[in-house]
Amino acid sequence: MTTQTPQAPRPAWREAPYRRLLIGQGTSLLGDQVWLVVLAWLATGRVAPGLAGLVIAAPSIPRALLFLWAGATVDRRAPERVAVVCDVLLAAVFVIAAGLAWTAGAAQLTVLLAAVGLTVGIADAFFFPATAALRPRLLAEEQLAGGTSAYEIVSRTAMIAGPVLGGVLVGFSAVWLACAANAATFLVSAVCLAGLRPRSAPHATAPHRRTLGMVREGLAYLWSHHQLRALVAVLTAFNLAIAGALNMGGILVARHRGMGPTGAAALFTGFAAGAIAGALTLTLRRPKDRDDPMRWIGGAGLLQAIGIACIAFSGDAVQLAGASLLSGASSAIIGVLASTLVQQATDDRFRGRVNSVTGLVNYGVPPLALGLTGVLADWRGPTAALLVLAAAEAVAAATCLRREHRRHVRDRTDPAPRASH
């Protein structure tokens, strides 16, 4: 009798529906990145720094406030419809904004920028959990890791290309052109997502349910799920550390050590390149089924803590790029494995709500990290601030590893259950 070797799962990117999802997510994220660069450039050039900061922060406010509500809405409705509505809304808003920007003066333009930013934040709060809930309905369980790696590559590529395209549009000094380009990206995303036919989720569509009650139910489910609860706690600590190190601490190091704009460019380019490399590595060497993903996440967290410490001691742009490359690669490994674990461990009825919590951790924590890093840097300098962040991440990673070690020891020492007679 011969045994057949199990075949490797079909690559996720070869599934036509999932390719449509990737294109939709990628073009939507490209539009977000283009607008972020244009918004920051125009706001800082037209108004006082304090008001410019409020205008730039406008998208993050509704995004953080609405994530949990949006997750419940995704679980009540079909997620592909929620995502398409978000894209169509943003396309319409940017078409209107392009027309208004053609004739707006400086004062009206500032109000326009803030209003569009608020709309982007509202739409993003619903779009992210909706598209995250679609992935396990388009792929088989054994394809989720590869699908998440493909998304990581697409998203990081959009985050590299977006600022470049935004800089080109800024060079034309035409806000209306930037708005028109963004409208086009969201229309492409809407067309891609509108054609999706995901597997239906039993009991997931419940338009008659009260949203607030569903939010409470989702939080209770997350709290009762020990693995997901631990993962959210670890990701919160990791995001605080890497967001503060990348967006504040690394910039301060580049400034204080005379690297100038070259240092800032090396920091962000190295991180994005490392993230792409990390995602590609996971497509070639995925953890085996018997490997515990929390152990891998903890190990990647330790590597990221080392990368943050290296950023603190970087003396030139080359060293800064190398340190951020390590941080980016470990960040991608954490992101891919954590997202895959969330998709595999979450009951289908709660996908929108659980993904909204992880989205809140990913997008709501960074503003807090910037403030915390700034306070630490004012108190003890950027090097000390980065070392504190690295130590905090190392403690969280070690806690994660220790938790899994205790679980494995308990599994080995627990007596086997007795057979019933």
C-alpha positions in Angstrom: 0.0 0.0 0.0 1.5 3.3 -1.1 1.0 6.6 0.7 0.5 9.8 -1.2 2.5 12.9 -0.3 0.1 15.8 0.3 0.3 18.4 -2.4 1.3 21.9 -1.5 -1.6 24.4 -1.5 -2.2 26.4 -4.6 -0.6 29.8 -4.2 -3.1 32.4 -3.1 -2.2 34.9 -5.7 -3.2 32.4 -8.4 -6.8 32.5 -7.3 -8.5 35.1 -9.5 -11.0 36.4 -6.9 -8.1 36.9 -4.4 -6.1 38.8 -7.1 -9.1 41.1 -7.5 -9.1 41.7 -3.7 -5.3 42.4 -3.7 -5.6 44.9 -6.6 -8.6 46.6 -4.9 -6.7 46.9 -1.5 -3.5 48.0 -3.2 -5.0 50.8 -5.3 -7.1 52.0 -2.3 -4.0 52.1 -0.1 -2.1 53.8 -2.9 -4.7 56.5 -3.0 -4.5 56.9 0.8 -0.7 57.3 0.6 -0.8 59.8 -2.2 -3.3 61.9 -0.3 -1.3 61.8 2.9 1.8 63.3 1.1 -0.2 65.9 -0.7 -2.2 66.8 2.5 1.0 67.1 4.6 2.8 69.3 2.0 -0.1 71.6 1.3 -1.1 72.0 5.0 2.4 72.8 6.2 2.8 75.3 3.4 -0.4 77.2 3.9 -1.2 77.4 7.6 0.5 77.6 11.0 2.3 74.4 12.2 -0.3 73.8 15.0 -3.3 74.0 12.6 -1.3 72.0 10.0 -0.9 69.2 12.6 -4.7 69.2 13.2 -5.4 69.0 9.4 -2.9 66.2 8.9 -4.3 64.3 11.9 -7.9 64.6 10.7 -8.1 61.2 9.1 -6.9 59.4 12.2 -9.6 60.8 14.5 -12.7 59.1 13.0 -10.7 56.1 12.1 -9.8 55.4 15.7 -13.3 56.3 17.0 -15.3 54.2 14.5 -13.2 51.1 14.2 -15.2 49.0 16.7 -18.5 50.2 15.3 -17.4 49.5 11.8 -16.4 45.9 12.8 -19.9 45.2 14.0 -21.3 46.7 10.8 -19.1 44.4 8.7 -20.4 41.4 10.7 -24.0 42.6 10.1 -23.6 43.2 6.3 -21.8 41.6 3.4 -18.2 42.8 3.7 -17.7 43.2 0.0 -20.6 45.6 -0.2 -19.3 47.6 2.7 -15.9 47.9 1.0 -17.4 48.9 -2.3 -19.6 51.6 -0.7 -16.4 53.0 1.0 -14.6 53.1 -2.3 -17.5 54.7 -4.2 -17.9 57.3 -1.4 -14.3 58.3 -1.5 -14.2 58.5 -5.3 -17.3 60.8 -5.3 -15.7 62.9 -2.5 -12.5 63.3 -4.4 -14.3 64.2 -7.7 -16.2 66.9 -5.8 -13.0 68.0 -4.1 -11.2 68.3 -7.4 -13.9 70.7 -8.7 -13.9 72.8 -5.5 -10.1 72.9 -5.5 -10.1 74.4 -8.9 -11.7 77.6 -7.6 -11.0 77.6 -3.8 -8.8 80.2 -2.2 -6.2 79.5 0.5 -8.7 79.8 3.4 -11.3 77.6 1.7 -8.6 75.1 0.7 -7.6 74.5 4.3 -11.2 73.7 5.2 -11.5 71.4 2.1 -8.3 69.5 3.1 -9.6 68.9 6.6 -13.1 67.8 5.4 -11.7 65.4 2.9 -9.3 64.0 5.5 -12.2 63.3 7.9 -14.1 61.5 5.1 -11.0 59.4 4.3 -10.8 58.4 8.0 -14.4 57.4 8.2 -14.2 55.3 5.0 -10.9 53.7 6.1 -12.5 52.6 9.4 -15.0 50.5 7.5 -12.8 49.5 4.6 -10.0 47.8 6.5 -12.1 45.3 8.6 -14.3 44.6 5.6 -11.4 43.6 3.3 -9.7 41.7 6.1 -13.0 39.7 6.7 -13.0 38.9 2.9 -9.7 37.0 2.9 -10.8 33.8 4.6 -13.9 33.7 2.5 -11.9 33.7 -0.7 -9.1 31.3 0.3 -8.8 27.9 1.8 -7.4 27.8 5.3 -4.0 26.4 4.1 -3.8 29.4 1.7 -4.2 32.1 4.4 -0.5 32.4 5.2 0.5 32.9 1.5 -2.4 35.2 1.0 -1.4 37.4 3.9 2.2 37.5 2.6 0.9 38.6 -0.8 -1.1 41.3 0.9 1.9 42.5 2.9 4.0 42.8 -0.4 1.2 44.7 -2.2 0.6 47.0 0.7 4.3 47.8 1.3 4.8 48.4 -2.5 1.8 50.9 -2.4 3.4 52.6 0.6 6.6 53.1 -1.4 4.9 54.1 -4.7 2.3 56.3 -3.0 4.7 59.0 -1.6 6.6 59.0 -5.0 3.4 59.6 -6.9 2.3 62.2 -4.3 5.6 64.0 -4.7 5.1 64.2 -8.5 1.6 65.6 -8.0 2.9 68.1 -5.5 5.4 69.3 -8.1 2.5 70.3 -10.4 1.1 72.5 -7.5 -2.4 71.5 -8.5 -4.6 70.2 -5.7 -7.4 69.4 -8.2 -5.1 67.0 -10.1 -4.2 65.2 -6.9 -7.9 64.8 -6.0 -8.7 63.5 -9.5 -5.8 61.0 -9.3 -7.1 59.8 -6.0 -10.7 59.5 -7.4 -9.3 57.2 -10.1 -7.6 54.9 -7.6 -10.7 54.4 -5.5 -12.8 53.8 -8.7 -10.4 51.0 -9.7 -10.7 49.5 -6.2 -14.5 49.6 -6.4 -14.6 47.9 -9.7 -12.3 45.1 -8.5 -14.2 44.5 -5.3 -17.7 44.8 -6.9 -17.1 41.6 -8.8 -16.2 39.4 -5.8 -18.4 36.5 -4.9 -17.1 35.2 -1.6 -18.3 32.2 0.3 -21.3 33.1 2.4 -20.8 33.1 6.1 -23.5 31.4 8.2 -25.1 33.7 10.8 -22.7 36.6 9.8 -25.4 38.7 8.0 -27.7 40.0 10.7 -29.0 43.5 9.7 -31.7 43.4 12.5 -29.0 43.2 15.3 -28.2 46.3 17.4 -24.7 47.5 16.6 -23.8 48.4 20.1 -24.8 45.0 21.4 -22.7 43.4 18.7 -19.7 45.5 19.7 -20.0 44.3 23.4 -20.5 40.7 22.2 -17.4 41.0 20.0 -15.2 42.4 22.9 -16.5 39.6 25.2 -15.6 37.0 22.6 -12.1 38.5 22.2 -11.5 38.6 25.9 -12.6 35.0 26.4 -10.3 33.8 23.6 -6.9 33.4 25.4 -4.8 33.2 22.3 -6.4 36.2 20.6 -6.3 38.3 23.8 -2.6 37.6 24.3 -1.9 38.4 20.6 -3.7 41.8 20.8 -1.7 42.7 24.0 1.6 41.8 22.3 0.7 43.6 19.1 -0.1 46.8 21.1 3.3 46.8 22.7 5.0 46.0 19.4 3.2 48.8 17.5 3.9 51.4 20.3 7.6 50.5 19.9 8.0 50.4 16.1 5.7 53.4 15.4 7.6 55.6 17.9 10.9 54.4 16.6 10.2 54.8 13.0 8.1 58.0 12.8 9.7 60.0 15.6 12.8 58.5 17.2 14.6 57.6 13.9 13.8 61.1 12.5 15.3 62.7 15.6 18.4 60.6 15.3 18.8 61.6 11.6 18.4 65.3 12.6 20.7 65.3 15.6 23.5 63.5 13.8 23.5 65.7 10.7 22.1 63.1 8.2 19.5 65.5 6.9 16.7 64.4 4.5 19.0 61.6 3.3 18.8 60.0 6.7 15.0 60.2 6.8 14.7 58.7 3.3 17.1 55.9 4.3 15.0 55.2 7.3 11.7 54.8 5.5 13.1 53.2 2.4 15.0 50.6 4.4 11.9 49.8 6.5 9.7 49.3 3.4 12.4 47.2 1.6 12.8 45.0 4.7 9.1 44.5 5.0 8.9 43.3 1.4 11.9 41.0 2.0 10.3 39.6 5.1 7.0 38.9 3.4 8.8 37.2 0.5 10.7 35.1 3.0 7.5 33.8 4.5 6.2 32.8 1.0 9.2 30.6 0.6 9.6 29.3 4.2 6.3 29.2 6.0 6.1 27.8 9.6 5.1 24.2 9.6 1.7 23.2 11.1 3.4 21.9 14.2 5.2 25.2 14.8 3.5 27.6 17.1 3.0 31.0 15.4 3.2 32.8 18.8 6.7 31.5 19.2 7.6 32.9 15.7 5.9 36.2 16.6 7.9 36.5 19.8 11.2 35.7 18.0 10.4 38.4 15.4 9.6 40.8 18.2 13.1 40.3 19.7 14.7 40.9 16.3 12.6 44.1 15.9 13.8 45.2 19.4 17.4 44.7 18.2 16.6 46.8 15.1 15.2 49.6 17.1 18.3 49.6 19.4 20.5 49.7 16.2 18.6 52.8 15.0 19.4 54.5 18.3 23.2 54.0 17.7 23.2 54.7 13.9 25.9 57.2 12.9 25.1 57.6 9.2 22.5 57.0 6.6 23.8 53.6 5.7 23.7 52.3 9.2 20.2 53.8 9.7 19.0 52.0 6.5 20.4 48.7 7.7 18.8 49.0 11.1 15.4 50.0 9.6 15.8 47.1 7.1 16.0 44.6 10.1 13.0 46.4 11.8 11.0 46.2 8.6 11.7 42.5 7.9 10.7 41.5 11.4 7.7 43.8 11.3 6.5 42.0 8.1 6.9 38.6 9.8 5.0 39.7 12.8 2.2 41.2 10.6 1.8 38.2 8.3 1.8 35.6 11.1 -0.4 37.6 13.4 -2.9 38.3 10.6 -3.0 34.6 9.6 -3.5 33.6 13.2 -6.4 36.0 13.6 -8.0 34.7 10.5 -7.6 31.0 11.5 -8.6 31.4 15.1 -11.6 33.7 14.8 -15.1 32.4 14.5 -16.6 33.5 11.2 -19.4 35.4 13.0 -16.8 37.7 14.7 -14.4 38.4 11.9 -15.3 42.0 11.4 -15.3 42.8 15.1 -12.0 41.1 15.8 -10.3 42.6 12.7 -11.6 46.0 13.9 -9.8 45.6 17.2 -6.5 44.6 15.5 -7.1 47.6 13.1 -7.5 49.9 16.1 -4.2 48.5 17.5 -2.5 49.0 14.1 -3.8 52.5 13.3 -4.9 53.9 16.6 -1.7 53.2 18.6 0.8 55.1 16.4 -0.4 58.6 17.3 0.1 57.7 21.0 3.5 56.3 20.2 4.6 59.6 18.6 3.6 61.5 21.7 5.3 59.1 24.1 8.5 59.0 22.1 8.5 62.8 21.9 8.2 63.1 25.7 11.0 60.6 26.3 13.2 62.3 23.7 12.7 65.7 25.4 13.5 64.2 28.7 16.6 62.0 28.0 17.3 62.5 24.2 16.4 60.4 21.2 18.9 57.6 21.9 17.5 56.9 25.4 14.0 57.1 24.0 14.7 54.5 21.4 16.4 52.2 23.9 13.3 52.4 26.2 11.1 51.4 23.2 13.4 48.6 22.3 13.4 47.3 25.9 9.6 47.5 26.1 9.3 45.4 22.9 11.9 42.9 24.1 9.9 42.4 27.3 6.7 41.9 25.4 8.4 39.4 23.0 10.0 37.5 26.0 6.6 37.4 27.7 5.1 36.0 24.5 7.8 33.3 24.3 7.6 32.5 28.0 3.8 32.0 27.7 4.2 29.5 24.9 7.0 27.7 26.8 4.7 27.3 29.8 2.0 26.0 27.6 4.2 23.4 26.0 5.6 22.3 29.4 2.0 21.9 30.6 1.0 19.9 27.6 3.9 17.5 28.1 3.3 17.0 31.9 -0.5 16.7 31.8 -1.6 13.1 32.0 -3.3 11.7 29.0 -7.1 11.6 29.3 -8.4 8.2 30.3 -10.5 6.3 27.9 -14.1 6.0 29.0 -15.6 2.5 29.5 
